[in-house]
């Protein structure tokens, strides 16, 4: 097996790294403090092709593979996980969902703008009582012949306040169970669609997270994605790809914390020498490097599976489960290595630690990933 990146992948990596260092880094602490959505930076990421990395160029995308996508996600996440989660949702859930399952008219109307960053997309599955359980949707979409009427509440919606296009999962026929669920495209500004206050979050504070209310929202029939009853399969297939993006985000957060810790350990002196020369610190760095390397292999394997057309349900769930665990554990270690300096904002690692926690929660908690993995194991 060849574990080396291609020349094209290395070029993509360099472009993403340069953007992260020169554009994302300068204001990242302030954006975190103010909970400021990076509007101008999103436009720049669109111009660089990051908002539609895997989308076919005929729809305005970059036409790259999933490996390119996780490379970009890792580099952005080292610096600003708030910016990278906007990229992740737009790519893994919204653009992928429309390109894979939308009709040509939907692609021309919405995907072309989402892939270039002109539009920002949001994926609306989670509910107050349902979380990421697509089978327990309380939001309803009543079939009225030529249109649907949507009522309900969605919460924890990334880019909820800034998105232009929302993919909404709703129950049309409860008697049919998961076969009675549909997915719809809802445009911002539609009558009856209200955006609640922004959530005051522990981490990824620069991203926009809101509760959404749907009160008799009329959605034309042509805005349903796929055949009647396809919504559950749509949600499950898009979430598998979403796990790859979040795994890559967790990997980037962990890598960013490691790189900062390595640099700091070579500069900070204690007991007459740089702290990297003390075994207690050197062993922490060794553990960080080992675990991050293992996580990277798992993330790359999931992306490779997707590129090869293999089933990637298990590999994406395993990558997300492990990479998020590594991110949480080693951002804590990064704060420890920095000592008192790690507890203040100027050194970045406290923010990375706060950002890491969400990677164990969204796109399904660790327990949900274990359900996906165990089902695959038991199926043989």
C-alpha positions as CSV (number, residue, x, y, z in Angstrom):
1,X,0.0,0.0,0.0
2,X,1.2,3.5,-0.8
3,X,0.7,5.9,2.0
4,X,2.3,8.9,0.2
5,X,0.3,11.9,-0.9
6,X,0.2,12.6,-4.6
7,X,1.7,15.8,-6.0
8,X,-1.8,17.2,-6.4
9,X,-2.7,16.4,-2.8
10,X,0.5,18.1,-1.6
11,X,-0.4,21.2,-3.5
12,X,-3.9,21.2,-2.0
13,X,-2.4,20.7,1.4
14,X,0.0,23.7,0.9
15,X,-2.8,25.9,-0.3
16,X,-5.0,25.1,2.7
17,X,-2.1,25.5,5.1
18,X,-1.2,28.8,3.7
19,X,-4.8,30.1,3.8
20,X,-5.2,28.9,7.4
21,X,-1.9,30.6,8.5
22,X,-2.4,33.9,6.7
23,X,-6.1,34.4,6.7
24,X,-7.7,32.4,9.5
25,X,-5.0,32.7,12.2
26,X,-4.8,36.5,12.6
27,X,-8.3,37.0,14.0
28,X,-9.2,33.6,15.3
29,X,-9.0,34.5,19.1
30,X,-11.2,37.6,18.6
31,X,-13.8,35.7,16.5
32,X,-14.0,33.0,19.2
33,X,-14.4,35.7,21.9
34,X,-17.1,37.6,20.0
35,X,-18.8,34.6,18.5
36,X,-18.3,36.2,15.1
37,X,-19.2,34.3,12.0
38,X,-16.4,34.6,9.4
39,X,-18.4,36.0,6.5
40,X,-15.5,37.4,4.4
41,X,-13.4,34.3,5.1
42,X,-16.2,32.0,3.9
43,X,-16.3,34.0,0.6
44,X,-12.5,33.5,0.3
45,X,-12.8,29.8,1.0
46,X,-15.4,29.7,-1.7
47,X,-13.1,31.4,-4.1
48,X,-10.4,28.8,-3.3
49,X,-12.8,26.0,-4.0
50,X,-13.0,24.8,-0.4
51,X,-16.8,25.2,-0.2
52,X,-17.5,22.6,-2.9
53,X,-14.3,20.5,-2.9
54,X,-15.9,17.3,-4.1
55,X,-18.6,18.8,-6.4
56,X,-18.3,18.2,-10.1
57,X,-16.9,21.3,-11.9
58,X,-20.0,21.5,-14.1
59,X,-21.8,22.6,-10.9
60,X,-19.1,25.0,-9.9
61,X,-17.2,22.7,-7.7
62,X,-13.5,21.8,-7.5
63,X,-14.0,18.2,-8.6
64,X,-11.5,16.8,-6.1
65,X,-11.6,13.5,-4.2
66,X,-12.5,12.8,-0.6
67,X,-8.8,12.5,0.4
68,X,-8.4,16.1,-0.8
69,X,-11.3,17.1,1.3
70,X,-9.9,15.6,4.5
71,X,-6.5,17.2,3.8
72,X,-8.2,20.6,3.6
73,X,-10.3,20.0,6.7
74,X,-7.2,19.0,8.7
75,X,-5.3,22.1,7.8
76,X,-8.2,24.5,8.4
77,X,-9.0,22.8,11.7
78,X,-5.5,23.2,13.1
79,X,-6.2,26.9,13.2
80,X,-9.9,27.5,13.3
81,X,-12.4,24.7,13.8
82,X,-15.3,27.2,13.6
83,X,-14.4,27.9,10.0
84,X,-13.8,24.3,9.2
85,X,-17.2,23.1,10.4
86,X,-18.8,25.5,8.0
87,X,-16.8,23.9,5.3
88,X,-17.6,20.4,6.6
89,X,-21.4,20.9,6.6
90,X,-21.5,22.7,3.3
91,X,-19.4,19.9,1.6
92,X,-20.3,16.6,3.4
93,X,-24.0,17.1,4.1
94,X,-25.4,19.8,1.8
95,X,-23.4,19.7,-1.4
96,X,-23.0,16.0,-1.3
97,X,-26.7,15.4,-0.5
98,X,-27.8,17.6,-3.4
99,X,-25.3,16.3,-5.9
100,X,-25.9,12.6,-5.1
101,X,-29.7,12.6,-4.7
102,X,-31.1,15.9,-6.0
103,X,-32.5,16.3,-9.5
104,X,-30.9,18.4,-12.2
105,X,-33.2,21.4,-11.6
106,X,-32.2,21.4,-7.9
107,X,-28.6,21.1,-8.7
108,X,-28.7,24.0,-11.2
109,X,-30.7,26.2,-8.8
110,X,-28.9,25.5,-5.5
111,X,-25.8,23.3,-5.9
112,X,-24.1,25.7,-8.3
113,X,-24.3,28.5,-5.7
114,X,-23.4,26.3,-2.7
115,X,-20.3,24.9,-4.4
116,X,-18.8,28.3,-5.0
117,X,-19.6,29.7,-1.6
118,X,-22.1,32.2,-2.9
119,X,-24.6,30.3,-0.8
120,X,-24.0,28.7,2.6
121,X,-25.9,25.5,3.4
122,X,-27.3,24.0,6.6
123,X,-28.5,20.4,7.3
124,X,-31.5,20.2,9.6
125,X,-32.0,16.9,11.3
126,X,-31.5,17.3,15.0
127,X,-34.5,18.1,17.2
128,X,-35.1,18.8,20.9
129,X,-36.2,15.3,21.5
130,X,-34.7,13.4,18.6
131,X,-31.0,14.4,18.4
132,X,-29.6,12.7,15.3
133,X,-32.3,10.0,15.4
134,X,-33.8,10.3,11.9
135,X,-36.6,7.8,12.8
136,X,-38.0,10.0,15.6
137,X,-38.8,13.2,13.8
138,X,-41.4,15.4,15.4
139,X,-41.2,17.9,12.5
140,X,-44.0,17.2,10.1
141,X,-44.4,17.8,6.4
142,X,-48.1,17.5,5.4
143,X,-48.6,16.6,1.7
144,X,-51.1,19.1,0.1
145,X,-50.8,17.9,-3.4
146,X,-48.6,20.4,-5.2
147,X,-46.8,21.4,-2.0
148,X,-46.0,20.4,1.6
149,X,-46.6,22.3,4.8
150,X,-43.8,22.0,7.3
151,X,-44.3,22.4,11.1
152,X,-41.8,21.7,13.8
153,X,-38.5,22.7,15.5
154,X,-34.9,21.9,14.6
155,X,-32.0,22.7,16.9
156,X,-28.2,22.7,17.1
157,X,-28.2,23.7,13.4
158,X,-24.7,24.7,12.2
159,X,-24.8,27.9,10.0
160,X,-28.4,28.1,11.1
161,X,-28.4,31.9,11.1
162,X,-26.2,32.5,8.1
163,X,-27.3,29.8,5.7
164,X,-29.2,30.5,2.5
165,X,-30.4,27.0,1.8
166,X,-31.6,24.5,4.4
167,X,-32.0,20.7,3.9
168,X,-34.8,19.8,6.3
169,X,-35.8,16.2,7.3
170,X,-39.4,15.8,8.3
171,X,-42.1,13.2,8.8
172,X,-44.8,12.9,6.2
173,X,-46.5,9.7,7.2
174,X,-45.8,8.5,10.7
175,X,-47.7,5.2,10.1
176,X,-44.9,4.2,7.6
177,X,-42.1,4.7,10.1
178,X,-38.8,5.5,8.5
179,X,-40.4,5.0,5.1
180,X,-42.6,8.0,5.8
181,X,-39.8,10.5,6.1
182,X,-38.8,13.1,3.5
183,X,-36.0,15.6,2.9
184,X,-36.8,19.1,1.6
185,X,-35.0,22.2,0.4
186,X,-36.1,25.3,2.3
187,X,-34.9,28.8,1.3
188,X,-34.1,31.4,3.9
189,X,-36.8,34.0,4.1
190,X,-39.7,31.6,3.4
191,X,-42.9,32.7,5.2
192,X,-43.3,31.0,8.5
193,X,-39.6,30.0,8.8
194,X,-38.0,31.7,11.9
195,X,-34.5,31.6,13.1
196,X,-34.0,31.6,16.9
197,X,-31.3,33.2,19.0
198,X,-27.7,32.1,18.6
199,X,-26.5,29.5,21.0
200,X,-23.7,30.6,23.5
201,X,-21.4,27.6,23.1
202,X,-18.3,26.2,24.9
203,X,-16.4,25.9,21.6
204,X,-16.5,26.5,17.9
205,X,-17.9,29.8,18.9
206,X,-17.2,31.4,15.5
207,X,-19.7,29.1,13.8
208,X,-23.4,30.0,13.8
209,X,-25.6,27.6,15.8
210,X,-29.4,28.2,16.1
211,X,-32.8,26.7,16.8
212,X,-35.1,26.9,13.8
213,X,-38.9,27.1,13.9
214,X,-41.2,26.0,11.0
215,X,-44.7,27.4,11.3
216,X,-46.9,26.4,8.4
217,X,-44.0,26.7,6.0
218,X,-45.1,26.1,2.4
219,X,-42.5,24.1,0.4
220,X,-43.2,23.4,-3.3
221,X,-43.3,19.7,-4.3
222,X,-40.2,20.3,-6.6
223,X,-38.2,21.0,-3.4
224,X,-38.5,17.4,-2.1
225,X,-35.3,15.5,-2.6
226,X,-35.8,12.1,-4.1
227,X,-38.9,10.0,-4.2
228,X,-41.6,10.1,-1.5
229,X,-40.3,8.4,1.6
230,X,-36.6,8.7,0.7
231,X,-35.7,11.1,3.6
232,X,-34.5,8.5,6.0
233,X,-32.0,7.0,3.5
234,X,-31.0,10.5,2.5
235,X,-30.1,11.4,6.1
236,X,-28.2,8.1,6.8
237,X,-26.2,8.3,3.6
238,X,-25.2,12.0,4.1
239,X,-24.4,11.5,7.7
240,X,-21.8,8.8,6.8
241,X,-20.0,11.3,4.7
242,X,-20.4,13.9,7.4
243,X,-18.6,11.7,9.8
244,X,-15.5,11.8,7.5
245,X,-15.5,15.6,7.7
246,X,-15.8,15.7,11.4
247,X,-13.2,13.0,11.9
248,X,-10.9,15.2,9.8
249,X,-11.8,18.2,11.9
250,X,-11.0,16.3,15.1
251,X,-7.7,15.2,13.5
252,X,-6.8,18.8,12.7
253,X,-7.6,20.1,16.2
254,X,-5.4,17.3,17.7
255,X,-2.6,18.1,15.2
256,X,-2.8,21.8,15.9
257,X,-2.5,21.2,19.6
258,X,0.4,18.8,19.1
259,X,2.3,21.3,16.8
260,X,1.9,24.1,19.3
261,X,3.0,21.8,22.2
262,X,6.1,20.6,20.3
263,X,7.1,24.2,19.5
264,X,6.5,25.4,23.1
265,X,8.4,22.5,24.6
266,X,11.5,23.5,22.6
267,X,11.3,27.1,23.8
268,X,10.2,26.8,27.4
269,X,12.9,26.1,29.9
270,X,12.7,24.5,33.3
271,X,15.4,23.1,35.6
272,X,18.1,24.4,33.3
273,X,16.9,22.9,30.0
274,X,14.1,23.0,27.4
275,X,11.2,21.1,28.8
276,X,11.2,18.7,25.8
277,X,14.3,17.3,27.3
278,X,12.4,16.1,30.3
279,X,11.1,12.6,29.9
280,X,7.7,13.5,31.4
281,X,7.1,15.9,28.5
282,X,8.9,13.9,25.8
283,X,6.6,10.9,26.5
284,X,3.5,13.1,26.2
285,X,4.7,14.2,22.8
286,X,5.4,10.7,21.8
287,X,1.9,9.6,22.8
288,X,0.4,12.5,20.9
289,X,2.3,11.9,17.8
290,X,1.5,8.1,17.8
291,X,-2.2,8.6,18.4
292,X,-2.6,11.4,15.9
293,X,-0.8,9.3,13.2
294,X,-3.1,6.4,13.9
295,X,-6.1,8.7,13.6
296,X,-4.9,10.1,10.4
297,X,-4.6,6.6,8.9
298,X,-8.2,5.9,9.9
299,X,-9.5,9.2,8.5
300,X,-7.6,8.6,5.2
301,X,-9.0,5.0,5.0
302,X,-12.6,6.3,5.3
303,X,-11.9,8.9,2.6
304,X,-10.3,6.3,0.4
305,X,-13.3,4.0,0.9
306,X,-15.6,6.8,-0.3
307,X,-13.4,7.5,-3.3
308,X,-13.3,3.8,-4.3
309,X,-17.0,3.5,-4.1
310,X,-16.8,1.1,-1.1
311,X,-19.3,1.1,1.7
312,X,-17.8,3.6,4.2
313,X,-20.4,3.4,7.0
314,X,-18.1,1.5,9.4
315,X,-14.8,3.2,8.4
316,X,-16.3,6.7,8.7
317,X,-17.8,5.8,12.1
318,X,-14.5,4.3,13.4
319,X,-12.6,7.3,12.1
320,X,-14.9,9.8,13.8
321,X,-15.0,7.8,17.1
322,X,-11.2,7.5,17.3
323,X,-10.2,10.9,16.0
324,X,-12.6,12.7,18.3
325,X,-11.3,10.7,21.3
326,X,-7.7,11.6,20.3
327,X,-8.6,15.3,19.9
328,X,-10.2,15.5,23.3
329,X,-7.4,13.6,25.1
330,X,-4.5,15.4,23.5
331,X,-5.8,18.9,23.6
332,X,-6.0,18.4,27.4
333,X,-2.4,17.2,27.3
334,X,-1.5,20.3,25.2
335,X,-2.9,22.5,27.9
336,X,-0.9,20.5,30.5
337,X,2.3,20.9,28.6
338,X,1.8,24.6,28.3
339,X,1.2,24.8,32.1
340,X,-0.2,28.1,33.2
341,X,0.2,29.6,29.7
342,X,-2.1,26.9,28.4
343,X,-4.9,28.3,30.5
344,X,-4.9,31.7,28.7
345,X,-6.2,32.5,25.3
346,X,-3.0,33.9,23.7
347,X,-1.5,30.4,23.4
348,X,-4.5,28.9,21.5
349,X,-4.5,25.5,23.2
350,X,-7.4,26.3,25.6
351,X,-9.5,27.1,22.6
352,X,-8.5,23.9,20.8
353,X,-9.5,22.0,23.9
354,X,-12.9,23.6,24.0
355,X,-13.4,23.0,20.3
356,X,-12.4,19.4,20.6
357,X,-15.3,18.4,22.7
358,X,-18.0,19.0,20.1
359,X,-16.3,16.5,17.7
360,X,-17.5,13.8,20.2
361,X,-21.0,15.1,20.0
362,X,-22.1,16.2,16.5
363,X,-22.7,13.9,13.5
364,X,-23.7,11.5,16.2
365,X,-22.2,11.0,19.7
366,X,-19.6,8.4,20.4
367,X,-22.3,6.0,21.4
368,X,-24.0,6.3,18.0
369,X,-20.7,5.6,16.2
370,X,-20.4,2.4,18.3
371,X,-23.9,1.4,17.3
372,X,-22.9,1.8,13.6
373,X,-19.7,-0.1,14.1
374,X,-21.2,-2.9,16.2
375,X,-23.9,-3.5,13.6
376,X,-21.2,-3.8,10.9
377,X,-19.3,-6.2,13.1
378,X,-22.3,-8.4,13.9
379,X,-23.4,-8.5,10.3
380,X,-20.0,-10.0,9.5
